[in-house]
Amino acid sequence: DGPLLAAIADESIAKLPLLNAQDLSNTLWAMAKLEMAHLPLLDAVTAESMKKIDEFNPQSISNSGWALATLLLDGQPVMASLAAAALEKLPRFERQSISNFIWSCAKLQHKDEELIEAVAMAAVEGISTFDPQALSNTLWSFANLEYW
């Protein structure tokens, strides 16, 4: 990490209580895009995310899950919090958010049976709205979760 990223990480940690759910999700997403595994910032953002999980909307849940999976951060307690929030808010998820979040679960081998069942039902109900990438990502995800 260069000096700019290190400075941003340090300042973000200092101002963490001021970040809302979207800020936290955006921070995780940016870290994944940059392949920035700054552990103190990741630990701080995931801990703060768990505190504010009720504020996360479907896109923030999906983007955060995607970031954790992209960074291959398995075994994170925040993934269980995201899964619980996803289950609660699943009726509000759009097809891309459904596809991306189940991909995250599959990539991290996060096997929450209740969530997997609910996502499967939601996918069946909205399958006509899935584009080719959402279809293939969803199929890949369920194959990797050994759900059929």
N, C-alpha and C positions, 0 to 999 in steps of 0.2 A: 504494500500500500504506500502510495506517495504521501508527501506532506499535506496536500490538500485533503485527501481522504482521511488521513489520521486526524487532522484538525476538525473536520466535519464530524467524525466519529466521537471525538472527545466532547465537542460542544453539544452533540445530540444526546449523549449520555447525561450531560449536565442539565439539559432542558427536557428530559424525558417526561416528567409529569405534565408538561404543557402540550404534549403531542396527543392528538385525538386518534380515533381508530383508523381513519384514512391515512393520517401521517405515519402511523406505525406500519400499516400495510405497505405504503409507498416506500418506506425505508427498507423493509425486507425485500420488496420487489427490486429496488435499485441495487441493493447489495448482491442479489442473485444475478442480475444483469451484468454487474461489474465483476462477478466471481470473487467478491470481497468477503472473505471469511474472518472478519474482525471479531474474534470471540467475545471480548468485553461488550461490544455494541450488540452483537447477536443475543447474548444472554440478557442484556438489559431490555432490549426491544421485545423479546419473547416473554419475559417476565411481566413487562408493562402491558403487553397484549392480553395476557391471561387476566389481568386485573380489569381490563376494559372490554372483554370479549362480548359483553352484551351490547356494546355500541357498534360492533362490526356488522356491516351489511353484507349481502351475499357476495358482492364483488370483492370486498375487503377480505372475506373469509377465503374465497377462491384464490385471490392473488397471494395471500400469505401462505396458504398451503403450497401453491406453485413455487414460491420462493424457497420454502423449507425443502421441498423435494429437489429443486434444481441445485441447491447447495448440499444435498444429500445429508440433511440433518435429521437422521432418524432417532427415535428414542426420546424426542423432545416432548415434555408434558404439554407444551402448547398445541401440539397436533391433536391431542385428545380434546382439548378445549375447543379447537376449531371444528373438530368433528361433531361435538355436541351442539355447537352453535349452528353448524350446517344442517344438522338433523332438525333442529327447531325452526330454521328459516327456509328449509328446502322448497316449500311452495312458492317462495319469491325468487328462487334461482332461475336465471335464464339458461338456455341450453349450453352456452359456452362456459358459464360458471359451473354447471353440473359436470360437464366433460372435464374441465380443468381440475376441479376438486377431486373427482374420483381418480383421475390420473395421478394426482399428488399422493392420494392414499395408496395406490398401487405401487408407485415408485418407492415409497417408504415402507411398503408392506404393513401399512396400518389397517388391520382387519377388524373393523367395527361392524359386526354382523347386522345390527339394527340399521346403521347408516347405509351399508351396502344394499340391504333389502329395500330401503326407502328410495335410494338413488335409482335402483333398478326399476322400481315402479314409476318413478318420475320420468325416467328415460323412455319407458314404454309409452307413457301417456303423451310425451312430447316428441317422439322419435321423428315425426314428419317435419319438424322444424330443424333437425340436426343437419348441418352441412357435412360434406364428405370428411373433413378433418375431425369434426366432433364425433362422427360415427366411428372412424378408425381409432381415435383416442379412447373412446368409451369401450369399444370392443377389446382393445389392447389392455385396458385397465381391468376389465372383468376377467380376462384370461389370466392376467398376472395375479389377481386376487383369488383365482381358482373358483370363480363363481359361474355356474352355468345351470 
